[in-house]
Amino acid sequence: MTTSAERAYLHIRSEILGGRYPPGARLTEDTIAGELSVSRTPVRDAIRRLYSEGLIEFTPNSGARIASWSADELAEITQMRSLLESFAAELAAAKIDVEAIGELEELARTMERALDVGDRPDLDSISAANLAFHRRIVTATGNARLMIVLDGLWALPVLIRKFGLFDRERLERSCAHHREIIAALRSRNGQWAGAIMRTHILAAQAYDSMLA
């Protein structure tokens, strides 16, 4: 049975993912509690949980707000990811095993299935599978330091909210990139894998300014 706190969490998170709570928007416990017909306590618990995930920030005298980043910060993250993850894909092509390829294929299928759930794509599922996909490739490199650096760049809120801006065509293109990355890794072609990974990340760069 879903608790009131879980329901509040899922509601607020969904609103953030869908872009209906823009960056910097203030969250009012009373308003959300009224919308969900619950007390303020579960809403407060949900906000704390979302804060721990980086989706919400607290500012003095203003309370909880949707986390935001500057356009320059987002551009820096994208540029660094494009360089480091293309390098990771090149390394992974020489080391990845059959089991890891299978895991990547299942994650790709998860994203593709999530495109056709209900009235709109299941952004939660797509985002979670996408992050797992990128992490699995880096894991395959065996380079622990690379994983540490990228963990600092994989700003989950950025990745999740960016998906909320994609139209269906853009989501399908992202899925197609994942399929090509898998093909490159399976063929152990590091240059191909690195080039597609770089293209994949930079293709979404135009959305950075929309998140700032």
FILO-252041 format. One record per residue (C-alpha): residue in three letters; x, y, z; residue number from 0. Coordinates in steps of 0.5 Angstrom, whole numbers, always signed. Layout:
resn | xx | yy | zz | resi
Ala | X | Y | Z | NUM
...
This chain:
resn | xx | yy | zz | resi
Met | +0 | +0 | +0 | 0
Thr | +3 | +7 | -2 | 1
Thr | +4 | +11 | +4 | 2
Ser | +2 | +19 | +4 | 3
Ala | +9 | +21 | +4 | 4
Glu | +11 | +16 | -2 | 5
Arg | +5 | +19 | -6 | 6
Ala | +7 | +26 | -4 | 7
Tyr | +14 | +24 | -7 | 8
Leu | +12 | +21 | -13 | 9
His | +7 | +27 | -15 | 10
Ile | +13 | +32 | -13 | 11
Arg | +18 | +28 | -17 | 12
Ser | +13 | +27 | -23 | 13
Glu | +12 | +35 | -23 | 14
Ile | +19 | +36 | -23 | 15
Leu | +21 | +31 | -29 | 16
Gly | +15 | +34 | -33 | 17
Gly | +18 | +41 | -33 | 18
Arg | +11 | +43 | -29 | 19
Tyr | +16 | +46 | -23 | 20
Pro | +21 | +50 | -27 | 21
Pro | +28 | +51 | -24 | 22
Gly | +28 | +56 | -18 | 23
Ala | +20 | +55 | -17 | 24
Arg | +18 | +55 | -9 | 25
Leu | +15 | +49 | -6 | 26
Thr | +9 | +51 | -1 | 27
Glu | +8 | +45 | +3 | 28
Asp | +1 | +48 | +4 | 29
Thr | -1 | +48 | -3 | 30
Ile | +2 | +41 | -4 | 31
Ala | -2 | +38 | +2 | 32
Gly | -8 | +41 | -1 | 33
Glu | -7 | +38 | -8 | 34
Leu | -6 | +31 | -5 | 35
Ser | -11 | +32 | +1 | 36
Val | -6 | +30 | +6 | 37
Ser | -3 | +33 | +12 | 38
Arg | +4 | +37 | +11 | 39
Thr | +8 | +32 | +15 | 40
Pro | +8 | +27 | +9 | 41
Val | +10 | +33 | +4 | 42
Arg | +15 | +35 | +9 | 43
Asp | +18 | +28 | +8 | 44
Ala | +18 | +28 | +1 | 45
Ile | +21 | +34 | +0 | 46
Arg | +27 | +32 | +5 | 47
Arg | +28 | +26 | +0 | 48
Leu | +28 | +30 | -6 | 49
Tyr | +33 | +34 | -3 | 50
Ser | +37 | +28 | -1 | 51
Glu | +37 | +27 | -9 | 52
Gly | +39 | +34 | -11 | 53
Leu | +32 | +35 | -14 | 54
Ile | +31 | +41 | -9 | 55
Glu | +35 | +46 | -5 | 56
Phe | +34 | +50 | +1 | 57
Thr | +35 | +58 | +1 | 58
Pro | +35 | +62 | +7 | 59
Asn | +28 | +66 | +8 | 60
Ser | +25 | +62 | +2 | 61
Gly | +25 | +55 | +4 | 62
Ala | +25 | +49 | -1 | 63
Arg | +26 | +51 | -9 | 64
Ile | +27 | +47 | -15 | 65
Ala | +34 | +46 | -16 | 66
Ser | +37 | +50 | -21 | 67
Trp | +44 | +51 | -25 | 68
Ser | +47 | +57 | -29 | 69
Ala | +48 | +56 | -37 | 70
Asp | +55 | +56 | -36 | 71
Glu | +55 | +50 | -31 | 72
Leu | +51 | +46 | -35 | 73
Ala | +55 | +47 | -41 | 74
Glu | +61 | +45 | -37 | 75
Ile | +58 | +39 | -35 | 76
Thr | +56 | +37 | -42 | 77
Gln | +63 | +38 | -45 | 78
Met | +67 | +34 | -39 | 79
Arg | +62 | +28 | -40 | 80
Ser | +63 | +28 | -48 | 81
Leu | +70 | +28 | -47 | 82
Leu | +70 | +23 | -41 | 83
Glu | +65 | +18 | -43 | 84
Ser | +67 | +18 | -50 | 85
Phe | +74 | +16 | -47 | 86
Ala | +70 | +11 | -43 | 87
Ala | +67 | +8 | -49 | 88
Glu | +74 | +7 | -52 | 89
Leu | +77 | +3 | -46 | 90
Ala | +70 | -1 | -45 | 91
Ala | +71 | -3 | -53 | 92
Ala | +77 | -7 | -51 | 93
Lys | +75 | -10 | -44 | 94
Ile | +67 | -11 | -44 | 95
Asp | +65 | -18 | -44 | 96
Val | +58 | -22 | -46 | 97
Glu | +55 | -21 | -40 | 98
Ala | +56 | -13 | -40 | 99
Ile | +53 | -13 | -47 | 100
Gly | +47 | -17 | -45 | 101
Glu | +46 | -12 | -39 | 102
Leu | +46 | -6 | -44 | 103
Glu | +42 | -9 | -49 | 104
Glu | +36 | -10 | -43 | 105
Leu | +37 | -3 | -41 | 106
Ala | +36 | -1 | -48 | 107
Arg | +30 | -5 | -49 | 108
Thr | +27 | -2 | -42 | 109
Met | +28 | +5 | -45 | 110
Glu | +25 | +3 | -51 | 111
Arg | +19 | +0 | -48 | 112
Ala | +18 | +6 | -43 | 113
Leu | +17 | +10 | -50 | 114
Asp | +10 | +7 | -50 | 115
Val | +7 | +7 | -43 | 116
Gly | +0 | +11 | -42 | 117
Asp | -1 | +18 | -45 | 118
Arg | +7 | +20 | -45 | 119
Pro | +13 | +16 | -44 | 120
Asp | +15 | +14 | -37 | 121
Leu | +21 | +19 | -36 | 122
Asp | +23 | +16 | -29 | 123
Ser | +24 | +9 | -32 | 124
Ile | +28 | +12 | -38 | 125
Ser | +32 | +16 | -34 | 126
Ala | +34 | +11 | -29 | 127
Ala | +35 | +6 | -35 | 128
Asn | +39 | +11 | -38 | 129
Leu | +44 | +13 | -32 | 130
Ala | +45 | +5 | -31 | 131
Phe | +47 | +5 | -38 | 132
His | +52 | +10 | -38 | 133
Arg | +55 | +7 | -31 | 134
Arg | +55 | +0 | -34 | 135
Ile | +60 | +2 | -40 | 136
Val | +64 | +6 | -35 | 137
Thr | +64 | +0 | -30 | 138
Ala | +67 | -4 | -36 | 139
Thr | +73 | +0 | -37 | 140
Gly | +75 | -3 | -30 | 141
Asn | +78 | +5 | -29 | 142
Ala | +76 | +6 | -22 | 143
Arg | +78 | +14 | -22 | 144
Leu | +74 | +15 | -28 | 145
Met | +68 | +13 | -25 | 146
Ile | +69 | +17 | -19 | 147
Val | +70 | +23 | -23 | 148
Leu | +64 | +22 | -27 | 149
Asp | +60 | +20 | -21 | 150
Gly | +61 | +28 | -20 | 151
Leu | +59 | +30 | -27 | 152
Trp | +53 | +25 | -27 | 153
Ala | +48 | +30 | -24 | 154
Leu | +42 | +26 | -24 | 155
Pro | +37 | +32 | -23 | 156
Val | +40 | +35 | -30 | 157
Leu | +39 | +28 | -33 | 158
Ile | +32 | +27 | -31 | 159
Arg | +30 | +34 | -32 | 160
Lys | +33 | +34 | -39 | 161
Phe | +29 | +28 | -41 | 162
Gly | +23 | +32 | -39 | 163
Leu | +24 | +37 | -45 | 164
Phe | +25 | +32 | -50 | 165
Asp | +20 | +30 | -55 | 166
Arg | +19 | +23 | -58 | 167
Glu | +23 | +24 | -64 | 168
Arg | +29 | +26 | -59 | 169
Leu | +28 | +21 | -55 | 170
Glu | +28 | +16 | -60 | 171
Arg | +34 | +18 | -63 | 172
Ser | +37 | +18 | -56 | 173
Cys | +35 | +10 | -56 | 174
Ala | +38 | +9 | -63 | 175
His | +45 | +12 | -61 | 176
His | +45 | +7 | -55 | 177
Arg | +43 | +1 | -60 | 178
Glu | +49 | +4 | -64 | 179
Ile | +54 | +4 | -58 | 180
Ile | +52 | -3 | -56 | 181
Ala | +54 | -5 | -64 | 182
Ala | +60 | -1 | -63 | 183
Leu | +62 | -5 | -57 | 184
Arg | +60 | -11 | -59 | 185
Ser | +65 | -11 | -65 | 186
Arg | +70 | -8 | -60 | 187
Asn | +71 | -2 | -65 | 188
Gly | +74 | +3 | -60 | 189
Gln | +74 | +9 | -64 | 190
Trp | +67 | +8 | -67 | 191
Ala | +64 | +7 | -59 | 192
Gly | +68 | +13 | -57 | 193
Ala | +65 | +17 | -63 | 194
Ile | +58 | +15 | -62 | 195
Met | +58 | +17 | -55 | 196
Arg | +61 | +24 | -56 | 197
Thr | +55 | +25 | -61 | 198
His | +50 | +22 | -56 | 199
Ile | +52 | +27 | -51 | 200
Leu | +53 | +33 | -55 | 201
Ala | +46 | +32 | -59 | 202
Ala | +43 | +34 | -52 | 203
Gln | +47 | +40 | -51 | 204
Ala | +42 | +45 | -54 | 205
Tyr | +37 | +43 | -48 | 206
Asp | +42 | +46 | -43 | 207
Ser | +40 | +53 | -44 | 208
Met | +33 | +51 | -43 | 209
Leu | +35 | +48 | -36 | 210
Ala | +38 | +54 | -33 | 211
